Amino acid sequence: MRGIIRSIPGKTLVAALVLAAAGLAQAEVKDVSPSGFTLENSQVVPVDATTAWKALVDDVGRWWPKDHSWWGDASKLSIQPRAGGCFCEINGAQQAWHMTVTFVDPGKTLRMTGGLGPLQGMGVAGALEFRLAPVADGTRITLYYRAGGYTPDDLSKFVPVIDKVQGEQLGGLADYLRAQAKRDGKGS
């Protein structure tokens, strides 16, 4: 799909991305306009917030979908959970700084800024937060993503695809944590 993104212009790109994302879990679109959007998606996982946090920041390469990495290998991803830290993808000389860590409250909130995927090349900026909150069954993880800025493209056209991709990314973390809990005898 990365090759498609780089070679298809405008409206055709939107149609290709919508077709490619069909069938994935959908996040909630909070608001949308031609210059930006806000998405929110939550999942409850059967682990405590400390375990969820550790997986979020230490195991990103194990749960992030490989087809949403630049070089098709999620194991090349890392998150440095400190102010100014990098959410990076390093594949030898091929390197991408996806986002910058701007806020860390371990076990509660990780905020990063920047543009993910094709938004980075469009010059669009965003704030992505992972919020962790204890609930009766474990931890609710909420992925909140607000992005916007000037672009000659109408960002509202991209929202259905970004919405689905965000759901897939959070779903990857939730599935990883559920499998971990099951291995540890804590989940169903």
ABEGO torsion letter per residue (X at the ends): XAAAAAABBEAAAAAAAAAAABGBBBBBBABBBAAEBBBBBBBBBABBAAAAAAAAAAAAAAABBAAABAAGBAAABBBBBBBGBBBBBBBEABBBBABBBABBBBGABBBBBEBBEAAAAAGBBBBBBBBBBBBAAEBBBBBBBBBEEBBABBAAAAAAAAAAAAAAAAAAAAAAAAAAAAAAGABX
